[in-house]
Amino acid sequence: MLGIRTILKTKSNNLKIQIPDSLKNRELEVIVLPAATNAHDYEYEFWSDKELKQLGKLNLGKKIKDKEDYSKW
């Protein structure tokens, strides 16, 4: 798995990210997180117990349509 990490300074609600040629025309997952360069720059908001209990109920994935017969392996 290839991972790219870059820290950018935002001036608007748009980001421009340069990716390697090997990733062109591929489906990519992009995750945007705030980068705390100074721990006092951000107030961290922790999830409540109620929110944590709901995590297991979220459908974050999709079923894989897999017709492979693994018993033959």
mmCIF file of the N, C-alpha and C atoms, coordinates in Angstrom:
data_MODEL
# 
_entry.id   MODEL 
# 
loop_
_atom_site.group_PDB 
_atom_site.id 
_atom_site.type_symbol 
_atom_site.label_atom_id 
_atom_site.label_alt_id 
_atom_site.label_comp_id 
_atom_site.label_asym_id 
_atom_site.label_entity_id 
_atom_site.label_seq_id 
_atom_site.pdbx_PDB_ins_code 
_atom_site.Cartn_x 
_atom_site.Cartn_y 
_atom_site.Cartn_z 
_atom_site.occupancy 
_atom_site.B_iso_or_equiv 
_atom_site.pdbx_formal_charge 
_atom_site.auth_seq_id 
_atom_site.auth_comp_id 
_atom_site.auth_asym_id 
_atom_site.auth_atom_id 
_atom_site.pdbx_PDB_model_num 
ATOM 1   N N  . MET A 1 1  ? 0.837   -1.163  0.000   1.00 0.00 ? 1  MET A N  1 
ATOM 2   C CA . MET A 1 1  ? 0.000   0.000   0.000   1.00 0.00 ? 1  MET A CA 1 
ATOM 3   C C  . MET A 1 1  ? 0.887   1.233   0.000   1.00 0.00 ? 1  MET A C  1 
ATOM 4   N N  . LEU A 1 2  ? 0.536   2.165   -0.828  1.00 0.00 ? 2  LEU A N  1 
ATOM 5   C CA . LEU A 1 2  ? 1.270   3.415   -0.916  1.00 0.00 ? 2  LEU A CA 1 
ATOM 6   C C  . LEU A 1 2  ? 0.553   4.465   -0.096  1.00 0.00 ? 2  LEU A C  1 
ATOM 7   N N  . GLY A 1 3  ? 1.263   5.171   0.714   1.00 0.00 ? 3  GLY A N  1 
ATOM 8   C CA . GLY A 1 3  ? 0.673   6.251   1.501   1.00 0.00 ? 3  GLY A CA 1 
ATOM 9   C C  . GLY A 1 3  ? 1.430   7.539   1.236   1.00 0.00 ? 3  GLY A C  1 
ATOM 10  N N  . ILE A 1 4  ? 0.693   8.600   1.112   1.00 0.00 ? 4  ILE A N  1 
ATOM 11  C CA . ILE A 1 4  ? 1.300   9.923   0.895   1.00 0.00 ? 4  ILE A CA 1 
ATOM 12  C C  . ILE A 1 4  ? 0.799   10.829  1.995   1.00 0.00 ? 4  ILE A C  1 
ATOM 13  N N  . ARG A 1 5  ? 1.695   11.515  2.650   1.00 0.00 ? 5  ARG A N  1 
ATOM 14  C CA . ARG A 1 5  ? 1.304   12.465  3.683   1.00 0.00 ? 5  ARG A CA 1 
ATOM 15  C C  . ARG A 1 5  ? 1.873   13.819  3.315   1.00 0.00 ? 5  ARG A C  1 
ATOM 16  N N  . THR A 1 6  ? 1.019   14.814  3.358   1.00 0.00 ? 6  THR A N  1 
ATOM 17  C CA . THR A 1 6  ? 1.468   16.169  3.102   1.00 0.00 ? 6  THR A CA 1 
ATOM 18  C C  . THR A 1 6  ? 0.717   17.106  4.029   1.00 0.00 ? 6  THR A C  1 
ATOM 19  N N  . ILE A 1 7  ? 1.379   18.140  4.481   1.00 0.00 ? 7  ILE A N  1 
ATOM 20  C CA . ILE A 1 7  ? 0.740   19.138  5.336   1.00 0.00 ? 7  ILE A CA 1 
ATOM 21  C C  . ILE A 1 7  ? 0.640   20.423  4.529   1.00 0.00 ? 7  ILE A C  1 
ATOM 22  N N  . LEU A 1 8  ? -0.578  20.905  4.383   1.00 0.00 ? 8  LEU A N  1 
ATOM 23  C CA . LEU A 1 8  ? -0.845  22.095  3.590   1.00 0.00 ? 8  LEU A CA 1 
ATOM 24  C C  . LEU A 1 8  ? -1.471  23.170  4.457   1.00 0.00 ? 8  LEU A C  1 
ATOM 25  N N  . LYS A 1 9  ? -1.232  24.406  4.129   1.00 0.00 ? 9  LYS A N  1 
ATOM 26  C CA . LYS A 1 9  ? -1.866  25.532  4.806   1.00 0.00 ? 9  LYS A CA 1 
ATOM 27  C C  . LYS A 1 9  ? -3.074  25.940  3.985   1.00 0.00 ? 9  LYS A C  1 
ATOM 28  N N  . THR A 1 10 ? -4.231  26.009  4.609   1.00 0.00 ? 10 THR A N  1 
ATOM 29  C CA . THR A 1 10 ? -5.453  26.350  3.882   1.00 0.00 ? 10 THR A CA 1 
ATOM 30  C C  . THR A 1 10 ? -5.651  27.853  3.867   1.00 0.00 ? 10 THR A C  1 
ATOM 31  N N  . LYS A 1 11 ? -6.093  28.339  2.708   1.00 0.00 ? 11 LYS A N  1 
ATOM 32  C CA . LYS A 1 11 ? -6.445  29.750  2.569   1.00 0.00 ? 11 LYS A CA 1 
ATOM 33  C C  . LYS A 1 11 ? -7.898  29.870  2.120   1.00 0.00 ? 11 LYS A C  1 
ATOM 34  N N  . SER A 1 12 ? -8.467  28.738  1.753   1.00 0.00 ? 12 SER A N  1 
ATOM 35  C CA . SER A 1 12 ? -9.873  28.694  1.342   1.00 0.00 ? 12 SER A CA 1 
ATOM 36  C C  . SER A 1 12 ? -10.372 27.285  1.638   1.00 0.00 ? 12 SER A C  1 
ATOM 37  N N  . ASN A 1 13 ? -11.512 26.933  1.101   1.00 0.00 ? 13 ASN A N  1 
ATOM 38  C CA . ASN A 1 13 ? -12.019 25.584  1.336   1.00 0.00 ? 13 ASN A CA 1 
ATOM 39  C C  . ASN A 1 13 ? -11.642 24.634  0.205   1.00 0.00 ? 13 ASN A C  1 
ATOM 40  N N  . ASN A 1 14 ? -10.606 24.949  -0.547  1.00 0.00 ? 14 ASN A N  1 
ATOM 41  C CA . ASN A 1 14 ? -10.116 24.094  -1.626  1.00 0.00 ? 14 ASN A CA 1 
ATOM 42  C C  . ASN A 1 14 ? -8.674  23.685  -1.356  1.00 0.00 ? 14 ASN A C  1 
ATOM 43  N N  . LEU A 1 15 ? -8.351  22.430  -1.675  1.00 0.00 ? 15 LEU A N  1 
ATOM 44  C CA . LEU A 1 15 ? -6.985  21.939  -1.567  1.00 0.00 ? 15 LEU A CA 1 
ATOM 45  C C  . LEU A 1 15 ? -6.533  21.415  -2.923  1.00 0.00 ? 15 LEU A C  1 
ATOM 46  N N  . LYS A 1 16 ? -5.274  21.597  -3.237  1.00 0.00 ? 16 LYS A N  1 
ATOM 47  C CA . LYS A 1 16 ? -4.703  21.050  -4.459  1.00 0.00 ? 16 LYS A CA 1 
ATOM 48  C C  . LYS A 1 16 ? -3.605  20.082  -4.032  1.00 0.00 ? 16 LYS A C  1 
ATOM 49  N N  . ILE A 1 17 ? -3.759  18.818  -4.433  1.00 0.00 ? 17 ILE A N  1 
ATOM 50  C CA . ILE A 1 17 ? -2.810  17.780  -4.039  1.00 0.00 ? 17 ILE A CA 1 
ATOM 51  C C  . ILE A 1 17 ? -2.177  17.182  -5.284  1.00 0.00 ? 17 ILE A C  1 
ATOM 52  N N  . GLN A 1 18 ? -0.864  17.132  -5.312  1.00 0.00 ? 18 GLN A N  1 
ATOM 53  C CA . GLN A 1 18 ? -0.118  16.514  -6.406  1.00 0.00 ? 18 GLN A CA 1 
ATOM 54  C C  . GLN A 1 18 ? 0.080   15.043  -6.081  1.00 0.00 ? 18 GLN A C  1 
ATOM 55  N N  . ILE A 1 19 ? -0.314  14.165  -6.978  1.00 0.00 ? 19 ILE A N  1 
ATOM 56  C CA . ILE A 1 19 ? -0.146  12.730  -6.755  1.00 0.00 ? 19 ILE A CA 1 
ATOM 57  C C  . ILE A 1 19 ? 0.847   12.170  -7.770  1.00 0.00 ? 19 ILE A C  1 
ATOM 58  N N  . PRO A 1 20 ? 1.501   11.060  -7.439  1.00 0.00 ? 20 PRO A N  1 
ATOM 59  C CA . PRO A 1 20 ? 2.445   10.445  -8.378  1.00 0.00 ? 20 PRO A CA 1 
ATOM 60  C C  . PRO A 1 20 ? 1.735   9.924   -9.629  1.00 0.00 ? 20 PRO A C  1 
ATOM 61  N N  . ASP A 1 21 ? 2.485   9.839   -10.719 1.00 0.00 ? 21 ASP A N  1 
ATOM 62  C CA . ASP A 1 21 ? 1.927   9.339   -11.986 1.00 0.00 ? 21 ASP A CA 1 
ATOM 63  C C  . ASP A 1 21 ? 1.339   7.940   -11.839 1.00 0.00 ? 21 ASP A C  1 
ATOM 64  N N  . SER A 1 22 ? 1.903   7.137   -10.955 1.00 0.00 ? 22 SER A N  1 
ATOM 65  C CA . SER A 1 22 ? 1.415   5.760   -10.796 1.00 0.00 ? 22 SER A CA 1 
ATOM 66  C C  . SER A 1 22 ? 0.001   5.706   -10.218 1.00 0.00 ? 22 SER A C  1 
ATOM 67  N N  . LEU A 1 23 ? -0.484  6.811   -9.687  1.00 0.00 ? 23 LEU A N  1 
ATOM 68  C CA . LEU A 1 23 ? -1.824  6.835   -9.109  1.00 0.00 ? 23 LEU A CA 1 
ATOM 69  C C  . LEU A 1 23 ? -2.860  7.506   -10.009 1.00 0.00 ? 23 LEU A C  1 
ATOM 70  N N  . LYS A 1 24 ? -2.448  7.923   -11.187 1.00 0.00 ? 24 LYS A N  1 
ATOM 71  C CA . LYS A 1 24 ? -3.388  8.542   -12.115 1.00 0.00 ? 24 LYS A CA 1 
ATOM 72  C C  . LYS A 1 24 ? -4.441  7.523   -12.534 1.00 0.00 ? 24 LYS A C  1 
ATOM 73  N N  . ASN A 1 25 ? -5.654  8.014   -12.752 1.00 0.00 ? 25 ASN A N  1 
ATOM 74  C CA . ASN A 1 25 ? -6.769  7.193   -13.208 1.00 0.00 ? 25 ASN A CA 1 
ATOM 75  C C  . ASN A 1 25 ? -7.075  6.027   -12.257 1.00 0.00 ? 25 ASN A C  1 
ATOM 76  N N  . ARG A 1 26 ? -6.868  6.228   -10.975 1.00 0.00 ? 26 ARG A N  1 
ATOM 77  C CA . ARG A 1 26 ? -7.168  5.213   -9.962  1.00 0.00 ? 26 ARG A CA 1 
ATOM 78  C C  . ARG A 1 26 ? -8.136  5.801   -8.954  1.00 0.00 ? 26 ARG A C  1 
ATOM 79  N N  . GLU A 1 27 ? -8.870  4.947   -8.312  1.00 0.00 ? 27 GLU A N  1 
ATOM 80  C CA . GLU A 1 27 ? -9.762  5.387   -7.247  1.00 0.00 ? 27 GLU A CA 1 
ATOM 81  C C  . GLU A 1 27 ? -8.920  5.553   -5.987  1.00 0.00 ? 27 GLU A C  1 
ATOM 82  N N  . LEU A 1 28 ? -8.997  6.731   -5.374  1.00 0.00 ? 28 LEU A N  1 
ATOM 83  C CA . LEU A 1 28 ? -8.194  7.031   -4.192  1.00 0.00 ? 28 LEU A CA 1 
ATOM 84  C C  . LEU A 1 28 ? -9.101  7.396   -3.028  1.00 0.00 ? 28 LEU A C  1 
ATOM 85  N N  . GLU A 1 29 ? -8.652  7.112   -1.842  1.00 0.00 ? 29 GLU A N  1 
ATOM 86  C CA . GLU A 1 29 ? -9.339  7.547   -0.635  1.00 0.00 ? 29 GLU A CA 1 
ATOM 87  C C  . GLU A 1 29 ? -8.519  8.678   -0.039  1.00 0.00 ? 29 GLU A C  1 
ATOM 88  N N  . VAL A 1 30 ? -9.152  9.818   0.165   1.00 0.00 ? 30 VAL A N  1 
ATOM 89  C CA . VAL A 1 30 ? -8.470  10.987  0.703   1.00 0.00 ? 30 VAL A CA 1 
ATOM 90  C C  . VAL A 1 30 ? -9.066  11.297  2.072   1.00 0.00 ? 30 VAL A C  1 
ATOM 91  N N  . ILE A 1 31 ? -8.219  11.392  3.079   1.00 0.00 ? 31 ILE A N  1 
ATOM 92  C CA . ILE A 1 31 ? -8.650  11.709  4.433   1.00 0.00 ? 31 ILE A CA 1 
ATOM 93  C C  . ILE A 1 31 ? -8.022  13.037  4.819   1.00 0.00 ? 31 ILE A C  1 
ATOM 94  N N  . VAL A 1 32 ? -8.830  13.966  5.280   1.00 0.00 ? 32 VAL A N  1 
ATOM 95  C CA . VAL A 1 32 ? -8.338  15.287  5.663   1.00 0.00 ? 32 VAL A CA 1 
ATOM 96  C C  . VAL A 1 32 ? -8.451  15.432  7.179   1.00 0.00 ? 32 VAL A C  1 
ATOM 97  N N  . LEU A 1 33 ? -7.311  15.683  7.828   1.00 0.00 ? 33 LEU A N  1 
ATOM 98  C CA . LEU A 1 33 ? -7.263  15.871  9.272   1.00 0.00 ? 33 LEU A CA 1 
ATOM 99  C C  . LEU A 1 33 ? -6.527  17.165  9.583   1.00 0.00 ? 33 LEU A C  1 
ATOM 100 N N  . PRO A 1 34 ? -6.892  17.850  10.657  1.00 0.00 ? 34 PRO A N  1 
ATOM 101 C CA . PRO A 1 34 ? -6.121  19.038  11.030  1.00 0.00 ? 34 PRO A CA 1 
ATOM 102 C C  . PRO A 1 34 ? -4.758  18.614  11.570  1.00 0.00 ? 34 PRO A C  1 
ATOM 103 N N  . ALA A 1 35 ? -3.725  19.321  11.166  1.00 0.00 ? 35 ALA A N  1 
ATOM 104 C CA . ALA A 1 35 ? -2.371  19.037  11.643  1.00 0.00 ? 35 ALA A CA 1 
ATOM 105 C C  . ALA A 1 35 ? -2.059  20.009  12.765  1.00 0.00 ? 35 ALA A C  1 
ATOM 106 N N  . ALA A 1 36 ? -1.878  19.488  13.951  1.00 0.00 ? 36 ALA A N  1 
ATOM 107 C CA . ALA A 1 36 ? -1.570  20.336  15.099  1.00 0.00 ? 36 ALA A CA 1 
ATOM 108 C C  . ALA A 1 36 ? -0.064  20.535  15.172  1.00 0.00 ? 36 ALA A C  1 
ATOM 109 N N  . THR A 1 37 ? 0.400   21.662  14.678  1.00 0.00 ? 37 THR A N  1 
ATOM 110 C CA . THR A 1 37 ? 1.829   21.960  14.758  1.00 0.00 ? 37 THR A CA 1 
ATOM 111 C C  . THR A 1 37 ? 2.189   22.418  16.160  1.00 0.00 ? 37 THR A C  1 
ATOM 112 N N  . ASN A 1 38 ? 1.189   22.922  16.861  1.00 0.00 ? 38 ASN A N  1 
ATOM 113 C CA . ASN A 1 38 ? 1.367   23.330  18.241  1.00 0.00 ? 38 ASN A CA 1 
ATOM 114 C C  . ASN A 1 38 ? 0.164   22.786  19.001  1.00 0.00 ? 38 ASN A C  1 
ATOM 115 N N  . ALA A 1 39 ? 0.396   22.026  20.034  1.00 0.00 ? 39 ALA A N  1 
ATOM 116 C CA . ALA A 1 39 ? -0.702  21.370  20.754  1.00 0.00 ? 39 ALA A CA 1 
ATOM 117 C C  . ALA A 1 39 ? -1.723  22.362  21.278  1.00 0.00 ? 39 ALA A C  1 
ATOM 118 N N  . HIS A 1 40 ? -1.333  23.601  21.465  1.00 0.00 ? 40 HIS A N  1 
ATOM 119 C CA . HIS A 1 40 ? -2.263  24.606  21.987  1.00 0.00 ? 40 HIS A CA 1 
ATOM 120 C C  . HIS A 1 40 ? -3.059  25.291  20.877  1.00 0.00 ? 40 HIS A C  1 
ATOM 121 N N  . ASP A 1 41 ? -2.778  24.942  19.621  1.00 0.00 ? 41 ASP A N  1 
ATOM 122 C CA . ASP A 1 41 ? -3.480  25.560  18.495  1.00 0.00 ? 41 ASP A CA 1 
ATOM 123 C C  . ASP A 1 41 ? -4.920  25.100  18.377  1.00 0.00 ? 41 ASP A C  1 
ATOM 124 N N  . TYR A 1 42 ? -5.218  23.908  18.840  1.00 0.00 ? 42 TYR A N  1 
ATOM 125 C CA . TYR A 1 42 ? -6.530  23.315  18.636  1.00 0.00 ? 42 TYR A CA 1 
ATOM 126 C C  . TYR A 1 42 ? -7.136  22.869  19.953  1.00 0.00 ? 42 TYR A C  1 
ATOM 127 N N  . GLU A 1 43 ? -8.439  23.023  20.030  1.00 0.00 ? 43 GLU A N  1 
ATOM 128 C CA . GLU A 1 43 ? -9.167  22.411  21.128  1.00 0.00 ? 43 GLU A CA 1 
ATOM 129 C C  . GLU A 1 43 ? -9.660  21.078  20.607  1.00 0.00 ? 43 GLU A C  1 
ATOM 130 N N  . TYR A 1 44 ? -9.329  20.018  21.290  1.00 0.00 ? 44 TYR A N  1 
ATOM 131 C CA . TYR A 1 44 ? -9.744  18.699  20.852  1.00 0.00 ? 44 TYR A CA 1 
ATOM 132 C C  . TYR A 1 44 ? -11.119 18.376  21.415  1.00 0.00 ? 44 TYR A C  1 
ATOM 133 N N  . GLU A 1 45 ? -11.985 17.915  20.555  1.00 0.00 ? 45 GLU A N  1 
ATOM 134 C CA . GLU A 1 45 ? -13.328 17.542  20.972  1.00 0.00 ? 45 GLU A CA 1 
ATOM 135 C C  . GLU A 1 45 ? -13.404 16.023  20.994  1.00 0.00 ? 45 GLU A C  1 
ATOM 136 N N  . PHE A 1 46 ? -13.652 15.474  22.166  1.00 0.00 ? 46 PHE A N  1 
ATOM 137 C CA . PHE A 1 46 ? -13.726 14.028  22.308  1.00 0.00 ? 46 PHE A CA 1 
ATOM 138 C C  . PHE A 1 46 ? -15.159 13.571  22.112  1.00 0.00 ? 46 PHE A C  1 
ATOM 139 N N  . TRP A 1 47 ? -15.327 12.362  21.619  1.00 0.00 ? 47 TRP A N  1 
ATOM 140 C CA . TRP A 1 47 ? -16.660 11.810  21.388  1.00 0.00 ? 47 TRP A CA 1 
ATOM 141 C C  . TRP A 1 47 ? -17.289 11.443  22.728  1.00 0.00 ? 47 TRP A C  1 
ATOM 142 N N  . SER A 1 48 ? -18.576 11.630  22.805  1.00 0.00 ? 48 SER A N  1 
ATOM 143 C CA . SER A 1 48 ? -19.302 11.268  24.019  1.00 0.00 ? 48 SER A CA 1 
ATOM 144 C C  . SER A 1 48 ? -19.492 9.752   24.066  1.00 0.00 ? 48 SER A C  1 
ATOM 145 N N  . ASP A 1 49 ? -19.852 9.244   25.235  1.00 0.00 ? 49 ASP A N  1 
ATOM 146 C CA . ASP A 1 49 ? -20.123 7.808   25.370  1.00 0.00 ? 49 ASP A CA 1 
ATOM 147 C C  . ASP A 1 49 ? -21.253 7.385   24.448  1.00 0.00 ? 49 ASP A C  1 
ATOM 148 N N  . LYS A 1 50 ? -22.265 8.237   24.313  1.00 0.00 ? 50 LYS A N  1 
ATOM 149 C CA . LYS A 1 50 ? -23.402 7.931   23.442  1.00 0.00 ? 50 LYS A CA 1 
ATOM 150 C C  . LYS A 1 50 ? -22.940 7.777   21.992  1.00 0.00 ? 50 LYS A C  1 
ATOM 151 N N  . GLU A 1 51 ? -22.059 8.671   21.539  1.00 0.00 ? 51 GLU A N  1 
ATOM 152 C CA . GLU A 1 51 ? -21.542 8.596   20.168  1.00 0.00 ? 51 GLU A CA 1 
ATOM 153 C C  . GLU A 1 51 ? -20.690 7.347   19.970  1.00 0.00 ? 51 GLU A C  1 
ATOM 154 N N  . LEU A 1 52 ? -19.870 6.998   20.968  1.00 0.00 ? 52 LEU A N  1 
ATOM 155 C CA . LEU A 1 52 ? -19.019 5.817   20.861  1.00 0.00 ? 52 LEU A CA 1 
ATOM 156 C C  . LEU A 1 52 ? -19.852 4.545   20.760  1.00 0.00 ? 52 LEU A C  1 
ATOM 157 N N  . LYS A 1 53 ? -20.974 4.487   21.477  1.00 0.00 ? 53 LYS A N  1 
ATOM 158 C CA . LYS A 1 53 ? -21.839 3.313   21.410  1.00 0.00 ? 53 LYS A CA 1 
ATOM 159 C C  . LYS A 1 53 ? -22.487 3.174   20.039  1.00 0.00 ? 53 LYS A C  1 
ATOM 160 N N  . GLN A 1 54 ? -22.676 4.276   19.336  1.00 0.00 ? 54 GLN A N  1 
ATOM 161 C CA . GLN A 1 54 ? -23.301 4.246   18.019  1.00 0.00 ? 54 GLN A CA 1 
ATOM 162 C C  . GLN A 1 54 ? -22.345 3.795   16.923  1.00 0.00 ? 54 GLN A C  1 
ATOM 163 N N  . LEU A 1 55 ? -21.037 3.833   17.171  1.00 0.00 ? 55 LEU A N  1 
ATOM 164 C CA . LEU A 1 55 ? -20.061 3.472   16.140  1.00 0.00 ? 55 LEU A CA 1 
ATOM 165 C C  . LEU A 1 55 ? -20.272 2.076   15.591  1.00 0.00 ? 55 LEU A C  1 
ATOM 166 N N  . GLY A 1 56 ? -20.580 1.129   16.439  1.00 0.00 ? 56 GLY A N  1 
ATOM 167 C CA . GLY A 1 56 ? -20.788 -0.238  15.992  1.00 0.00 ? 56 GLY A CA 1 
ATOM 168 C C  . GLY A 1 56 ? -22.018 -0.406  15.119  1.00 0.00 ? 56 GLY A C  1 
ATOM 169 N N  . LYS A 1 57 ? -22.894 0.571   15.124  1.00 0.00 ? 57 LYS A N  1 
ATOM 170 C CA . LYS A 1 57 ? -24.130 0.485   14.354  1.00 0.00 ? 57 LYS A CA 1 
ATOM 171 C C  . LYS A 1 57 ? -24.028 1.174   12.993  1.00 0.00 ? 57 LYS A C  1 
ATOM 172 N N  . LEU A 1 58 ? -22.912 1.849   12.746  1.00 0.00 ? 58 LEU A N  1 
ATOM 173 C CA . LEU A 1 58 ? -22.732 2.535   11.473  1.00 0.00 ? 58 LEU A CA 1 
ATOM 174 C C  . LEU A 1 58 ? -22.357 1.542   10.393  1.00 0.00 ? 58 LEU A C  1 
ATOM 175 N N  . ASN A 1 59 ? -22.957 1.670   9.237   1.00 0.00 ? 59 ASN A N  1 
ATOM 176 C CA . ASN A 1 59 ? -22.634 0.812   8.110   1.00 0.00 ? 59 ASN A CA 1 
ATOM 177 C C  . ASN A 1 59 ? -21.568 1.508   7.264   1.00 0.00 ? 59 ASN A C  1 
ATOM 178 N N  . LEU A 1 60 ? -20.307 1.289   7.608   1.00 0.00 ? 60 LEU A N  1 
ATOM 179 C CA . LEU A 1 60 ? -19.210 1.965   6.923   1.00 0.00 ? 60 LEU A CA 1 
ATOM 180 C C  . LEU A 1 60 ? -18.673 1.179   5.738   1.00 0.00 ? 60 LEU A C  1 
ATOM 181 N N  . GLY A 1 61 ? -19.089 -0.044  5.614   1.00 0.00 ? 61 GLY A N  1 
ATOM 182 C CA . GLY A 1 61 ? -18.577 -0.874  4.524   1.00 0.00 ? 61 GLY A CA 1 
ATOM 183 C C  . GLY A 1 61 ? -19.697 -1.339  3.621   1.00 0.00 ? 61 GLY A C  1 
ATOM 184 N N  . LYS A 1 62 ? -19.325 -2.099  2.639   1.00 0.00 ? 62 LYS A N  1 
ATOM 185 C CA . LYS A 1 62 ? -20.306 -2.692  1.745   1.00 0.00 ? 62 LYS A CA 1 
ATOM 186 C C  . LYS A 1 62 ? -19.953 -4.162  1.573   1.00 0.00 ? 62 LYS A C  1 
ATOM 187 N N  . LYS A 1 63 ? -20.950 -4.949  1.353   1.00 0.00 ? 63 LYS A N  1 
ATOM 188 C CA . LYS A 1 63 ? -20.711 -6.373  1.178   1.00 0.00 ? 63 LYS A CA 1 
ATOM 189 C C  . LYS A 1 63 ? -19.988 -6.607  -0.142  1.00 0.00 ? 63 LYS A C  1 
ATOM 190 N N  . ILE A 1 64 ? -19.014 -7.488  -0.105  1.00 0.00 ? 64 ILE A N  1 
ATOM 191 C CA . ILE A 1 64 ? -18.248 -7.819  -1.300  1.00 0.00 ? 64 ILE A CA 1 
ATOM 192 C C  . ILE A 1 64 ? -18.970 -8.934  -2.045  1.00 0.00 ? 64 ILE A C  1 
ATOM 193 N N  . LYS A 1 65 ? -19.229 -8.691  -3.292  1.00 0.00 ? 65 LYS A N  1 
ATOM 194 C CA . LYS A 1 65 ? -19.858 -9.715  -4.122  1.00 0.00 ? 65 LYS A CA 1 
ATOM 195 C C  . LYS A 1 65 ? -18.761 -10.647 -4.598  1.00 0.00 ? 65 LYS A C  1 
ATOM 196 N N  . ASP A 1 66 ? -18.521 -11.674 -3.812  1.00 0.00 ? 66 ASP A N  1 
ATOM 197 C CA . ASP A 1 66 ? -17.407 -12.574 -4.063  1.00 0.00 ? 66 ASP A CA 1 
ATOM 198 C C  . ASP A 1 66 ? -17.961 -13.969 -4.326  1.00 0.00 ? 66 ASP A C  1 
ATOM 199 N N  . LYS A 1 67 ? -17.728 -14.492 -5.498  1.00 0.00 ? 67 LYS A N  1 
ATOM 200 C CA . LYS A 1 67 ? -18.216 -15.825 -5.852  1.00 0.00 ? 67 LYS A CA 1 
ATOM 201 C C  . LYS A 1 67 ? -17.094 -16.853 -5.875  1.00 0.00 ? 67 LYS A C  1 
ATOM 202 N N  . GLU A 1 68 ? -15.962 -16.484 -5.341  1.00 0.00 ? 68 GLU A N  1 
ATOM 203 C CA . GLU A 1 68 ? -14.805 -17.388 -5.299  1.00 0.00 ? 68 GLU A CA 1 
ATOM 204 C C  . GLU A 1 68 ? -15.066 -18.523 -4.312  1.00 0.00 ? 68 GLU A C  1 
ATOM 205 N N  . ASP A 1 69 ? -14.758 -19.731 -4.704  1.00 0.00 ? 69 ASP A N  1 
ATOM 206 C CA . ASP A 1 69 ? -14.878 -20.886 -3.821  1.00 0.00 ? 69 ASP A CA 1 
ATOM 207 C C  . ASP A 1 69 ? -13.529 -21.113 -3.152  1.00 0.00 ? 69 ASP A C  1 
ATOM 208 N N  . TYR A 1 70 ? -13.399 -20.621 -1.926  1.00 0.00 ? 70 TYR A N  1 
ATOM 209 C CA . TYR A 1 70 ? -12.137 -20.690 -1.222  1.00 0.00 ? 70 TYR A CA 1 
ATOM 210 C C  . TYR A 1 70 ? -11.835 -22.094 -0.706  1.00 0.00 ? 70 TYR A C  1 
ATOM 211 N N  . SER A 1 71 ? -12.820 -22.995 -0.728  1.00 0.00 ? 71 SER A N  1 
ATOM 212 C CA . SER A 1 71 ? -12.572 -24.349 -0.247  1.00 0.00 ? 71 SER A CA 1 
ATOM 213 C C  . SER A 1 71 ? -11.616 -25.104 -1.172  1.00 0.00 ? 71 SER A C  1 
ATOM 214 N N  . LYS A 1 72 ? -11.424 -24.632 -2.395  1.00 0.00 ? 72 LYS A N  1 
ATOM 215 C CA . LYS A 1 72 ? -10.530 -25.295 -3.351  1.00 0.00 ? 72 LYS A CA 1 
ATOM 216 C C  . LYS A 1 72 ? -9.081  -24.848 -3.211  1.00 0.00 ? 72 LYS A C  1 
ATOM 217 N N  . TRP A 1 73 ? -8.838  -23.876 -2.367  1.00 0.00 ? 73 TRP A N  1 
ATOM 218 C CA . TRP A 1 73 ? -7.468  -23.361 -2.217  1.00 0.00 ? 73 TRP A CA 1 
ATOM 219 C C  . TRP A 1 73 ? -6.624  -24.314 -1.457  1.00 0.00 ? 73 TRP A C  1 
# 
